[in-house]
Amino acid sequence: MLLAAELYLADGRNNVRFMPVDVPDEGERSRRIFRTVQNIAERFEVGVAAHPTDWHMMQRVWVDDLDPSKAPE
């Protein structure tokens, strides 16, 4: 079984909700992978719609996005 986890804040408390993800067991491997990834994205879509303010980036992820003038000396 594959589970996707939705993390969110409610009433000042951190919460997690686990959602089962359908994993196809028939068909070509590449198509099964594609469908599984799509199923995971659909589970996350539910979480983002329910708690949109909890989906944000706290820091820059890519080195190219960093401002060299703000780098520590």
C-alpha positions as MATLAB code, in Angstrom:
seq = 'MLLAAELYLADGRNNVRFMPVDVPDEGERSRRIFRTVQNIAERFEVGVAAHPTDWHMMQRVWVDDLDPSKAPE';
ca = [
       0.000    0.000    0.000;
       1.175    3.502   -0.815;
       0.160    6.454    1.356;
       0.366   10.181    0.674;
       0.602   12.466    3.695;
      -1.087   15.843    3.988;
       0.392   18.131    6.642;
      -1.575   21.148    7.806;
      -2.216   23.479   10.725;
      -5.656   23.586   12.376;
      -6.614   25.311   15.631;
      -2.936   26.007   16.336;
      -1.986   22.334   16.068;
      -0.023   20.446   13.460;
      -1.999   17.689   11.807;
      -1.262   14.892    9.393;
      -3.730   12.982    7.291;
      -2.701    9.844    5.449;
      -4.441    9.129    2.179;
      -4.245    5.801    0.359;
      -2.977    5.982   -3.218;
      -4.124    3.549   -5.868;
      -1.176    1.747   -7.465;
      -2.087   -0.049  -10.681;
      -0.765   -3.581  -11.015;
      -1.605   -4.186  -14.670;
      -0.200   -2.719  -17.854;
       3.129   -1.450  -19.054;
       5.512   -0.414  -16.270;
       5.961    3.162  -17.517;
       2.174    3.649  -17.675;
       1.764    2.233  -14.146;
       4.384    4.688  -12.870;
       2.706    7.590  -14.672;
      -0.704    6.663  -13.252;
       0.688    6.251   -9.714;
       2.356    9.688   -9.816;
      -0.891   11.179  -11.151;
      -2.833    9.520   -8.324;
      -0.428   11.013   -5.763;
      -0.830   14.472   -7.328;
      -4.606   14.134   -7.115;
      -4.361   13.352   -3.377;
      -2.166   16.420   -2.830;
      -4.648   18.491   -4.829;
      -7.301   17.673   -2.223;
      -4.994   18.792    0.594;
      -3.978   22.024   -1.116;
      -7.620   22.892   -1.813;
      -8.591   22.212    1.807;
      -5.643   24.113    3.370;
      -4.183   26.484    0.749;
      -2.429   28.731    3.280;
      -0.314   25.801    4.493;
       1.274   25.259    1.090;
       4.165   27.673    0.763;
       7.928   27.691    0.515;
       9.843   28.832    3.575;
      13.198   29.263    1.834;
      14.764   29.348   -1.570;
      15.465   25.914   -2.944;
      17.622   26.516   -6.001;
      21.147   27.898   -5.707;
      20.559   29.973   -8.871;
      17.751   31.806   -7.010;
      20.030   32.998   -4.240;
      21.006   36.642   -4.256;
      24.837   36.724   -4.010;
      24.713   40.170   -2.364;
      22.872   38.625    0.610;
      25.271   35.701    1.083;
      27.039   35.481    4.444;
      30.653   36.635    4.413;
];
